[in-house]
């Protein structure tokens, strides 16, 4: 009898274990379906992911006559001003490692794409802004471990002084200040969640995994908007798609295009060039209603015109798009606008200097078209 009773107890215990295991399996399956067991990762700002930044020595694009002897001093000045801005926990001198080995390091790299030394006599006698030197550059944030580009943006810097025929020290400080201001806004841009899709100028074209893409550049000019639009139309008709836009002069920008097994007339382009940010918002809204979307990182300023390229696809883009344009003089206000709109689901996809103001462009996908940012 005792043996039978013991056997019954063991059988009940075995059955209870089976029930518990089955229940836990069902719970795991249900959690997997609902995602409760693995909450979705959230996107974070650049400055929250990277604890340290290092400034690389800027490079000069071929054919640009910027004095190379100033590059070392420029690197030191940008590093100094970044440290004073306290944007990151640590600013690393060139070639050194972070004090905390666990901190992710971000590299700030720059390419000077255009340089106009200005006119010294005009600076002295021509009044405010006359004869000012100008530097156009492309700034990149790169992951220190992988060297992969994280973010990029164009900067047009108008300098009170000049490197030639003026005090180079003042011009260096002025240019470094504008680089750091740009970095302050870029550092507030939101990175994609782990496993998410990065915010890149274009998605990979079909077939590009196995076929080398053909690439070339065209020039658009503020002095010839109709001709610039015609160039974009011709490229689209031949199956090319816009990849990036880089300022190359006061009135010009280089548009890089790619073709990888593309279909002719698959894309259409609309070139916007208003003088005011309020007009830019209206023009974007009108084009969006017609099925266009903004080409990310295509917002630049040519002369006094805000310049932007919008793209339309055939078949149409599967998602809906909303846009918000903000203009502010203070960098701190731009940072607040960026944080606020990104909390509403927008992403900062463009930033440019327009006179003394910063123009910020945000995009939101997947939401209803009648929702307006606040």
MOPE-V663254 format. One record per pair of residues at least 12 apart in sequence whose C-alpha atoms are under 8 Angstrom apart, sorted by sequence separation. I is the first residue (numbers start at 1). GAP is how many residues later the second one is. D is the distance in whole Angstrom. If there is no record, write none. Layout:
I,GAP,D ; I,GAP,D
This chain:
59,12,8 ; 79,12,7 ; 119,12,4 ; 140,12,4 ; 159,12,6 ; 243,12,7 ; 244,12,5 ; 348,12,7 ; 349,12,6 ; 350,12,7 ; 58,13,6 ; 79,13,8 ; 118,13,5 ; 119,13,7 ; 139,13,6 ; 140,13,7 ; 218,13,8 ; 242,13,7 ; 243,13,5 ; 244,13,7 ; 295,13,8 ; 348,13,6 ; 349,13,6 ; 57,14,7 ; 79,14,7 ; 118,14,5 ; 119,14,7 ; 138,14,7 ; 139,14,5 ; 160,14,7 ; 242,14,6 ; 243,14,5 ; 294,14,8 ; 295,14,6 ; 348,14,4 ; 349,14,7 ; 57,15,7 ; 117,15,8 ; 118,15,4 ; 138,15,6 ; 139,15,6 ; 159,15,6 ; 242,15,4 ; 243,15,6 ; 294,15,6 ; 295,15,5 ; 347,15,5 ; 348,15,7 ; 117,16,5 ; 118,16,7 ; 138,16,4 ; 139,16,7 ; 159,16,7 ; 241,16,5 ; 242,16,7 ; 294,16,4 ; 295,16,6 ; 346,16,6 ; 347,16,5 ; 58,17,7 ; 116,17,5 ; 117,17,7 ; 137,17,6 ; 138,17,6 ; 158,17,8 ; 240,17,6 ; 241,17,5 ; 293,17,5 ; 294,17,6 ; 346,17,5 ; 347,17,6 ; 57,18,6 ; 115,18,8 ; 116,18,5 ; 136,18,7 ; 137,18,5 ; 157,18,6 ; 240,18,5 ; 241,18,6 ; 292,18,6 ; 293,18,5 ; 346,18,4 ; 56,19,7 ; 115,19,6 ; 116,19,7 ; 136,19,6 ; 137,19,7 ; 240,19,5 ; 292,19,5 ; 293,19,6 ; 345,19,6 ; 346,19,8 ; 55,20,6 ; 114,20,8 ; 115,20,5 ; 136,20,5 ; 239,20,6 ; 292,20,4 ; 114,21,6 ; 115,21,6 ; 135,21,6 ; 136,21,6 ; 157,21,7 ; 291,21,6 ; 292,21,8 ; 341,21,8 ; 113,22,8 ; 114,22,5 ; 134,22,7 ; 135,22,5 ; 240,22,7 ; 291,22,8 ; 55,23,7 ; 112,23,7 ; 113,23,6 ; 114,23,7 ; 134,23,6 ; 135,23,7 ; 239,23,5 ; 287,23,8 ; 55,24,6 ; 112,24,6 ; 113,24,5 ; 134,24,5 ; 135,24,8 ; 155,24,7 ; 239,24,5 ; 240,24,8 ; 334,24,7 ; 54,25,7 ; 112,25,4 ; 113,25,7 ; 133,25,6 ; 134,25,6 ; 238,25,8 ; 239,25,4 ; 291,25,7 ; 111,26,5 ; 112,26,7 ; 132,26,6 ; 133,26,5 ; 238,26,5 ; 239,26,6 ; 241,26,7 ; 280,26,8 ; 291,26,8 ; 334,26,8 ; 110,27,7 ; 111,27,5 ; 132,27,6 ; 133,27,7 ; 155,27,7 ; 237,27,5 ; 238,27,7 ; 239,27,7 ; 240,27,8 ; 329,27,6 ; 330,27,8 ; 331,27,7 ; 110,28,6 ; 111,28,7 ; 132,28,6 ; 133,28,7 ; 223,28,7 ; 236,28,7 ; 237,28,5 ; 239,28,7 ; 293,28,7 ; 329,28,4 ; 330,28,8 ; 110,29,5 ; 132,29,7 ; 133,29,5 ; 222,29,5 ; 236,29,6 ; 237,29,8 ; 275,29,6 ; 276,29,8 ; 277,29,7 ; 328,29,5 ; 329,29,6 ; 344,29,8 ; 109,30,6 ; 110,30,6 ; 132,30,7 ; 221,30,6 ; 222,30,6 ; 236,30,7 ; 237,30,8 ; 275,30,5 ; 276,30,7 ; 327,30,6 ; 328,30,5 ; 108,31,7 ; 109,31,5 ; 129,31,7 ; 221,31,4 ; 236,31,6 ; 274,31,6 ; 275,31,6 ; 327,31,6 ; 328,31,7 ; 108,32,6 ; 109,32,6 ; 220,32,6 ; 221,32,7 ; 236,32,6 ; 273,32,6 ; 274,32,6 ; 327,32,4 ; 341,32,7 ; 107,33,8 ; 108,33,5 ; 109,33,7 ; 219,33,7 ; 220,33,6 ; 236,33,7 ; 273,33,5 ; 274,33,7 ; 288,33,7 ; 326,33,6 ; 327,33,6 ; 341,33,8 ; 107,34,6 ; 108,34,7 ; 219,34,6 ; 220,34,7 ; 272,34,8 ; 273,34,4 ; 288,34,8 ; 325,34,7 ; 326,34,5 ; 53,35,7 ; 106,35,6 ; 107,35,5 ; 151,35,7 ; 219,35,5 ; 220,35,7 ; 233,35,7 ; 272,35,6 ; 273,35,7 ; 325,35,6 ; 326,35,7 ; 52,36,6 ; 106,36,6 ; 107,36,6 ; 218,36,6 ; 219,36,6 ; 233,36,7 ; 271,36,7 ; 272,36,5 ; 325,36,5 ; 51,37,6 ; 52,37,6 ; 53,37,7 ; 54,37,6 ; 55,37,8 ; 106,37,5 ; 107,37,6 ; 123,37,8 ; 217,37,6 ; 218,37,5 ; 232,37,6 ; 271,37,6 ; 272,37,6 ; 285,37,8 ; 324,37,6 ; 325,37,6 ; 50,38,8 ; 51,38,5 ; 52,38,5 ; 53,38,5 ; 54,38,5 ; 55,38,8 ; 56,38,7 ; 105,38,7 ; 106,38,5 ; 123,38,8 ; 217,38,5 ; 218,38,7 ; 271,38,5 ; 272,38,8 ; 285,38,7 ; 323,38,7 ; 324,38,5 ; 51,39,6 ; 52,39,6 ; 53,39,6 ; 54,39,6 ; 55,39,7 ; 105,39,5 ; 217,39,4 ; 218,39,8 ; 270,39,6 ; 271,39,6 ; 284,39,7 ; 323,39,5 ; 324,39,7 ; 47,40,7 ; 52,40,7 ; 54,40,6 ; 104,40,7 ; 105,40,7 ; 202,40,8 ; 216,40,6 ; 217,40,6 ; 229,40,8 ; 269,40,7 ; 270,40,5 ; 323,40,5 ; 47,41,6 ; 104,41,8 ; 202,41,6 ; 215,41,7 ; 216,41,6 ; 229,41,7 ; 269,41,6 ; 270,41,7 ; 322,41,6 ; 323,41,6 ; 120,42,7 ; 201,42,6 ; 215,42,6 ; 216,42,7 ; 229,42,6 ; 269,42,5 ; 281,42,8 ; 321,42,7 ; 322,42,5 ; 201,43,6 ; 215,43,5 ; 268,43,6 ; 269,43,6 ; 281,43,7 ; 321,43,6 ; 322,43,7 ; 118,44,7 ; 214,44,6 ; 215,44,6 ; 267,44,7 ; 268,44,5 ; 281,44,6 ; 321,44,5 ; 117,45,6 ; 120,45,6 ; 213,45,6 ; 214,45,5 ; 267,45,5 ; 268,45,7 ; 280,45,8 ; 320,45,6 ; 321,45,7 ; 322,45,8 ; 52,46,7 ; 66,46,8 ; 117,46,7 ; 120,46,7 ; 213,46,5 ; 214,46,6 ; 267,46,5 ; 319,46,6 ; 320,46,5 ; 321,46,7 ; 117,47,6 ; 213,47,4 ; 266,47,6 ; 267,47,6 ; 278,47,8 ; 319,47,6 ; 320,47,7 ; 322,47,7 ; 64,48,8 ; 212,48,7 ; 213,48,8 ; 266,48,5 ; 277,48,7 ; 306,48,7 ; 320,48,7 ; 321,48,7 ; 64,49,7 ; 66,49,6 ; 211,49,7 ; 253,49,8 ; 265,49,8 ; 266,49,8 ; 277,49,8 ; 320,49,7 ; 324,49,7 ; 61,50,6 ; 64,50,6 ; 65,50,7 ; 211,50,8 ; 252,50,6 ; 277,50,7 ; 304,50,7 ; 322,50,8 ; 52,51,6 ; 54,51,7 ; 56,51,6 ; 58,51,6 ; 59,51,6 ; 60,51,6 ; 61,51,6 ; 64,51,6 ; 251,51,5 ; 299,51,6 ; 300,51,8 ; 301,51,7 ; 304,51,8 ; 51,52,5 ; 52,52,6 ; 53,52,5 ; 54,52,6 ; 55,52,6 ; 56,52,6 ; 57,52,7 ; 58,52,5 ; 59,52,5 ; 60,52,5 ; 61,52,5 ; 208,52,6 ; 245,52,7 ; 246,52,8 ; 250,52,6 ; 251,52,5 ; 297,52,6 ; 298,52,7 ; 299,52,7 ; 300,52,6 ; 301,52,7 ; 50,53,7 ; 51,53,6 ; 52,53,5 ; 53,53,5 ; 54,53,5 ; 55,53,5 ; 56,53,5 ; 57,53,8 ; 58,53,6 ; 59,53,6 ; 60,53,7 ; 61,53,8 ; 207,53,7 ; 208,53,7 ; 242,53,8 ; 244,53,7 ; 245,53,5 ; 247,53,7 ; 249,53,8 ; 250,53,5 ; 296,53,5 ; 297,53,5 ; 299,53,7 ; 301,53,7 ; 50,54,5 ; 51,54,6 ; 52,54,6 ; 53,54,6 ; 54,54,6 ; 55,54,6 ; 56,54,8 ; 58,54,7 ; 205,54,8 ; 206,54,7 ; 207,54,6 ; 244,54,6 ; 245,54,8 ; 246,54,8 ; 296,54,7 ; 297,54,8 ; 49,55,7 ; 50,55,6 ; 51,55,8 ; 53,55,7 ; 205,55,6 ; 206,55,7 ; 245,55,8 ; 247,55,8 ; 50,56,6 ; 205,56,8 ; 206,56,7 ; 205,57,7 ; 222,80,6 ; 221,81,8 ; 222,81,7 ; 277,82,7 ; 222,83,7 ; 156,91,8 ; 154,92,7 ; 154,93,7 ; 202,93,7 ; 201,94,6 ; 202,94,7 ; 77,95,7 ; 81,95,7 ; 201,95,5 ; 67,96,8 ; 77,96,7 ; 81,96,7 ; 200,96,7 ; 201,96,6 ; 87,97,7 ; 199,97,8 ; 74,98,6 ; 78,98,5 ; 82,98,6 ; 73,99,8 ; 74,99,8 ; 77,99,6 ; 78,99,7 ; 81,99,7 ; 87,100,8 ; 78,101,7 ; 74,102,7 ; 78,102,7 ; 138,108,7 ; 137,110,8 ; 136,111,6 ; 136,112,7 ; 136,113,7 ; 114,133,8 ; 113,134,7 ; 114,134,5 ; 115,134,8 ; 113,135,6 ; 114,135,6 ; 46,140,8 ; 47,140,5 ; 46,141,5 ; 47,141,7 ; 45,142,7 ; 46,142,6 ; 45,143,5 ; 46,143,6 ; 45,144,5 ; 46,144,6 ; 153,144,7 ; 45,145,4 ; 46,145,6 ; 152,145,8 ; 44,146,5 ; 45,146,6 ; 154,146,7 ; 185,146,7 ; 43,147,6 ; 44,147,6 ; 184,147,7 ; 188,147,6 ; 43,148,6 ; 44,148,7 ; 43,149,5 ; 44,149,7 ; 185,149,7 ; 189,149,7 ; 42,150,8 ; 43,150,4 ; 181,150,7 ; 185,150,6 ; 188,150,7 ; 199,150,8 ; 42,151,5 ; 43,151,7 ; 184,151,8 ; 188,151,7 ; 41,152,6 ; 42,152,8 ; 190,152,7 ; 41,153,6 ; 185,153,8 ; 190,157,7 ; 189,158,7 ; 190,158,8 ; 189,159,6 ; 156,196,8 ; 153,197,7 ; 154,197,8 ; 155,197,7 ; 156,197,7 ; 153,198,7 ; 154,198,7 ; 155,198,7
